Amino acid sequence: MALITKKPRGTEDVLPRDSYRWQFLENIFREEAAAYGYREIRTPVFEHTELFERGVGDTTDVVQKEMYTFTTKGGDSITLRPEGTAGAARALLEHGLFNDPLPIKNYYLTSCYRYEKPQAGRMREFHQFGMECYGTKNPAADAEMIAAAKAIFDRLQIHDLHLEINSIGCPTCRAEYHKALKEYFTAYRDELCDDCKDRLERNPMRLLDCKVEHDHQLAEGAPTIQEYLCDECREHFESVKAYLNAVGVEYTVNPKIVRGLDYYTKTVFEFISGDIGAQSTVCGGGRYDGLIEDLGGNPMPALGFAAGIERLLLTLDAQGIEIPAPDSCDLYIASMGDRAHLKAASLATALRTAGIKAEFDVVGRGLRAQMKYADKLSAKYSIVLGDNEIDEGVAKLKNMQSGEQKEISLDPEQFISEFTQAKLAYDFSE
Ligand code: HAM
């Protein structure tokens, strides 16, 4: 029978030897989110297709070209989430979270699915860490959200991330801007891709992030929204910049940033890495004050960001930032003879209960092979149990790196206490 060894294109396995890298990042995300008062939200990996059509926008590339959509046996149209915001907003509405004290602060760690052309940093299944806050219009919140993202990247010791910000206004100021864009692109109508011809009529701003090269070039010369911002949006943006200055977060205003999803209003931002090639945006976000209303709820301002975990890992690698590999084994208990085998099993059980990573032989190897295995595990310590050790109730605890040995009691309680002291001294000396 043929071996099945091919994963679907654009997906990755995270192997046991590498998963600590993911866990390291995930732990930092969780700790930082908690420090900012965010709690985790988990939503289904699939949602009704309509949620993304209305939330993300049916003129976006994500909805038009990239969604994994299928019809269920029951006849429902279902889509694997292409991003985390729409599902979290749906859950907020469904469970009346808007009644909770404001602001509501949610974070998520999720897989997302987009049918894109895979390349370095662009996957069909990828993972996001996101922080999202509902219930504040205040520009201080925009700056805090950006600062929170930056704090996480700083903690990961990533350097040279470039922060770009922009304001893309609100529906009021956008009406005039749409007219200007329409006028500009109509002159090139025949050169546009078919999707953009449609976007020209329905949502001209979406032409600005079309991935088709020629359309992209045309977009370079298009008017920017800056001149069309209404007073409120202009003041909001000025205030966000003042807060960012006050907290010492460096940024560049890039009037070309429009983001690829329809729900954004006012502030948008991206963190860009110069070290990972073309797919260089490691984090994107902004304000989306209209989303809850677009989904049928009462208006509620919102803002947030999501960072791509694969792209962060690529950046860490490119910058030579090492993630510490955890120790896999504190103590290997080698044994010879039936009594010793049983003692090894019971001692390991007691040690594990006390949080010590202990292993013993469950393969039936001889002593030499057991010690070889302990070496491969990079066990910090080992003991060898035989009839003598069992009779005397003591064994030799060996530091596998220095070769140093000292006696240790085989009484489980005493063992744990003596071992913990030895290990502490070891960890300390490292
Ligand atoms: P987004 O810019 O589409 O925004 O995605 C956020 C991040 O996910 C990107 O900056 C990138 O790091 C990562 N990413 C996106 N697509 C891929 C892909 N195909 N392969 C690998 N990584 C990818 C959003 O998704 C918004 N929901 C962010 C947000 C949250 N805005 C407000 N709250």
Residues whose N, C-alpha, C, O or C-beta is under 5 A from the ligand:
A	BS01	HAM	E83 G84 T85 R114 E116 G121 R122 M123 F126 G130 M131 T281 V282 C283 G284 G285 G286 G304 F305 A306 A307 G308 R311
